[in-house]
Amino acid sequence: MHSPLLLNAICTAAARYLTRIWSLKDPHAVIEYDGVPLPNLTMESAIHYHNKCISHLMDVSADPTNTCSDDALTAITILRY
């Protein structure tokens, strides 16, 4: 199953976590995860993913036939974290 809502929520949390951890080590260093450099990952990346997730949540909530799904509740919980 593919859920852009959950994907963006998870990317938001991961980007925030990695940028915070690396900013404590060396604010000017390239962020790495499992030995893979992520040169374009910044706090702006986290904001980008957050905005996309909020947009998906707004689309889900605007559909009157769609009740609040497990994906939406999970995404809200992840964003709240």
C-alpha atoms as one frame of an Amber mdcrd trajectory, in Angstrom:
protein
   0.000   0.000   0.000   1.254   3.469  -0.872   0.237   6.459   1.184   1.679
   9.879   0.294   0.199  11.146   3.551   2.221   8.719   5.682   5.292   9.032
   3.482   5.427  12.793   3.968   4.754  12.507   7.713   7.625  10.037   8.105
   9.935  12.163   5.932   9.077  15.185   8.091  10.005  13.388  11.302  13.173
  11.888   9.793  14.364  15.202   8.349  13.767  17.015  11.636  15.565  14.336
  13.618  18.591  14.105  11.326  19.038  17.871  10.998  18.833  18.344  14.775
  21.315  15.563  15.513  23.810  16.791  12.932  23.470  20.433  13.987  24.732
  19.405  17.424  27.760  17.624  15.914  28.822  20.138  13.290  26.360  22.645
  11.834  28.374  22.918   8.606  28.871  19.199   7.980  26.972  17.240   5.339
  24.306  15.101   6.985  24.824  11.357   6.592  22.561   8.417   7.275  23.991
   4.909   7.377  27.097   6.168   5.592  25.117   7.809   2.774  25.633  11.582
   2.485  22.464  13.665   2.225  23.815  17.044   1.059  20.403  18.560   0.289
  18.795  17.714   3.636  18.115  20.865   5.665  15.476  22.143   8.056  13.768
  23.554   4.966  13.413  19.945   3.794  11.474  19.134   6.946   9.229  22.154
   6.376   8.670  21.087   2.766   7.590  17.569   3.800   5.451  18.991   6.604
   3.610  21.314   4.214   2.988  18.467   1.757   1.611  16.300   4.563  -0.691
  19.091   5.766  -1.904  19.529   2.190  -2.753  15.809   1.995  -4.530  16.024
   5.360  -6.596  18.955   4.115  -7.582  16.972   1.014  -8.621  13.996   3.150
 -10.621  16.152   5.551 -12.391  17.989   2.702 -13.930  14.757   1.395 -17.283
  14.344   3.207 -17.597  10.683   2.175 -14.206   9.798   3.621 -14.123   9.250
   7.354 -10.898   9.827   9.233  -8.664   6.968   8.142  -5.977   5.131  10.056
  -3.397   6.763   7.762  -4.637  10.234   8.677  -4.610   9.498  12.405  -1.130
   8.011  12.162   0.157  10.982  10.156  -1.296  13.428  12.689   0.410  11.541
  15.495   3.754  11.533  13.681   3.518  15.262  12.946   2.629  15.980  16.542
   5.744  14.137  17.672
